[in-house]
Amino acid sequence: MPHVYTLLGVSDPFDPLNRYTTSIILPLPVLALVRLLISLYAFVTIFFTFGWDCTHGQTREARRWFSYFTNLTYSGLAFYFLFSGLHTLSYTVRGKSWLNSWPRPLQAAHAIYYTTIVTFPPLVTIVYWAVLYENPWFEVEVQAWSNVSKHGLNSLFALLEILLPRTKPPPPLHLAFLIFILALYLSLAYLSQAVQGFYPYSFLDPSEGGSGKVAAYCFGILAAICVIFGVVWCIIWFRCWVAGRLGLDHDRGAIKKRQRTLGDSTVDQDVEELKG
């Protein structure tokens, strides 16, 4: 089991350099505030959209809300930024992240969660604007705002999580979890058709182009998430390399403290990376 945690990027102790809770450029309170404000914005978008749909004769859309991958990933953004903001806030106040005291399975889940946050939003944005969106622009301002938030700002939020924290590139095994999650969503999409009588996305409907077209779209999305994972991995690696070269590490005190108290080999390796 420890070997599995290593493959998932979960060290023992977990995150000894506090990479998930600190930033290469932002002070701790500012990072916590940014994350919590993004969470607040996402939750406001979700609940306002629900309220608007229910009060403007679109209750059916509200009932179908969780059948859409877009909405599921946007909800994931809202909760991720809430918890990551609280983790950073707890580290700011107590000098120890709330995340570091969690059981290892939850720490592993958080590591995978982070990977979904930096990869799924770009996938949603690309598929929506390249495949699903059709002119004209939205006549109702609320719908325009909601769609821009969920299909545009979502990738901006993901980009901030790629660039601002001190996280390392996600382990390759995380890609298998991304593919597994997409397969689970595919099951949910067809369950929605069986239970509620609709396909969340038209390209999943075999009656519109045949099973071959559906399979082509599915394999296209599979290829897209692999490419996105690779691009995100490279960007994070490059950010780590630049930060190490420029000395943009804001937690050197924690490094020295961990070295003195733990003598952890992972810490020693990270210190060498920072020097290099």
N, C-alpha and C positions, 0 to 999 in steps of 0.2 A: 504493500500500500504506500509506503513512503516514496517508492520509485514512481508511482503514479502521480503523487503530488509534485514531485520534481518535474515530471513531464508537463504538468499543468502550470508550471512557473510559480509554485508555492513553496518557498523555502522554509526552513525551520531554524530560528524563529521567522515568522512571516514578515516580509517586507522590512528587514532590519534598518534600511536607510530611509524608510518612510516615503518611498517614491510615489505612492498613491495619494498621499495627503499633502505633499509639498510641491512647489512650483520652481521652475528654473529662473523666473523673473519676478513673480508676484510675491509680496509678503503674505504670510499665512492668513491674516484677517481678510485681506483683499481677495485671495483665492476662495476662501470660505464664502465671502459675500457674493462673488461672481457666480459660484455654483448654486447657491441658494436662490439668487435672483433669477437665474435661468430656470430652475425648478418651479419657482413661483409663476413665471411667465407661461411655462408649459401647462401647469395645472389650470391657470386662468383660461388659457386657450381651450383646454379640454372641457371644463365645466361651462364656460360661456357658450361653446358650440352646442353642447348638450341642451342647455337652457333655451338657446335660440331655436334649435330644431323642434323642441317640444312645444314651444309657444307660437310657432309659425307653421303649424300643420304638417310637420315632417317627423312625426313620432316614429314612423317606420324606419327612417334613416338612423334615428337614435337607437332603435332596437338592434339594428344591424351593425352598430359602430364597431364592436369587437370582432367582427368577421373580417375586417380589413387589416392587412399587414402594416399599412401606413399608421393606423391608429394604435396598433399594438406596440410598434417600435417607438411611437411618440410618447405613449404612456411609459415605456421603458426609460426614455430620456428623462421624463419628469421625476420618476422615482430614483433613477441613478443620481441625478444632480442633487436631489434631496439628501440621500444617504452620503454621497461623497462630500457634500458641504458640511454635514454633521460630523463626519470623520475628521475633516480638516479643522473644524471648529473645536472638536474635543482635543485634538493634538495641540491647537493653539492655547487652549485654556489649561490643560492638564499636563502637557508635555508627552502625552501618550495617546495614540489614536484609539478610538473605540474599536476600529477594525482589527487592531492587533490583539484584542482580547476575545475575539470571536472564535468558535470552534473551527478547526481546519477545513471541514467540508464547506462551511460558509465562506471562509477565506478563498477557497478554490472557486466557489461560485461567484464571488466578487471579481476575481481575476478574469473569469470567462465573461462576466457581465460587462466589464470594461471593454473587452474585445468586441462584443456586440455593439456597444455604444459608438465605437469609432469606425465600424464597418457597415452596419445595416442602414444608417441614415443616408450615406452616399448611394447605396443601392436603391433605396426608395426614391431618392431625388432623380437618379438617372432613368429608372424605369418609368416614373410618372411623366417627366417632361419629354422623354424620347418615344414613349409608347402610348401612354394613356391620355395625355392632354390633347384636347382638340379646341381650336378656335370656335367662337369668339371668346374674349376674356369674360370673366364672371360679371354679371350685371349687378348682383347683390354684393355690397362691400364686405359684409360679414363673411360670405363664402370666399371672396378673394383673399381676405386676411387669413382665414383659417387654412386655406390651401397653401398660401405662401409660407405660413408658419410651419406646416407639417411637411411641405415638399421643398422648402428652400432654407429656412432658418434651422431646420433640423440638422442639415449638413454643416452649417456654420457652427452650431453647438458642438457637433462631433469634431470639427476641426480644432476648436478651442481645447478639447480634451486630448487631441493629438499633440498640440504644440505647447500647452502651458504646464502640465504636470511633469514630473521627473520619471515617469513610468518607462520601463524598458520595452522593447519590441515583444509582441505576444508570441508565446511558444507555438510551433507549427501544429501541435495537437489541437489548439483552439479552432483551427480551420475545420476540423472534423465536427466540432460542436456547432459551428455556424451552419454547416451543411445539414446536420441532424435537425436543427431548429427550423430550417427552411422546409425540410421534409415533413416535420410535424405541422407546419403551417399549411402545406399543401393538403394534408389530411383534413385540417380544419376548414379549408376552403370548400372541399367537396362535401364535408359534413353540413356546411351552411346551405349548400344546394339541396341536399337530401332533406334537411329539417325545415328550412325556410324558403326553399324554392328559388334561390338565386345564386349566381356565381359572383363572388366579390370582384373579380376582374374578368373582363370579357375574353381575354386570351386563354383563360382556363376552360372555356366552354367549347367542347368538341363539336357541337352542332354548327359553330361559326366558321370552322376551317378544317375540321377533321382532327383525329387523334394525333396525326403526324405534326400538325401545327402546334398543338398543345405541348407535345414532347419537345419540339424545337425551342419553344419559349422557355420551358423548364430547364433544358440544357444550357440555353443562353444565360439564364439567371445564375445557374450553377457556375458557368465560366466567369460571369461578372463578379460573383462574390470571391472567387479565387484570385482574380486580378486585383480587386479592391483590397483584399487581405494583403497581397504582396506589396501593393503601393503604400498602404498604411504602414506596413512593417518597415519598409525602406525609409519613409519619412520620419518615423519614430527613431530608427537607428541613426539617421543623419542628425536629428535634433540632439540625441544623446552624445554623438561625436562632437558636434559643435559646442554643446554645453561643457563637455569635458575639456576641450581645447581652450575655451574662453574662461573657464573657471566659474561658470554660472551655476554653481551648486550651492543652495542655500541651507544645507543641513550638515555642514562639515563637523559641527559640534556633536551631532548625533553619531557621526561616523567614528569619531575618536572615542566617544563614550562607549559605543558598542564594542570597539576593539579592545578597550581596557577590561570590560566586564564579561564579554562573551568569547573573544578570540575567535570569532566565527570566520570560516574560510570564505564564505560568501561576501562578508564585509570586506575582507582583504582583497578579494577580486574586484569588488566595486571601487575600492580606493585606488587600485592600480589603474582602473578605467578612467577615473577622474584625473589622475596624474597624467595619463597618456593623452 
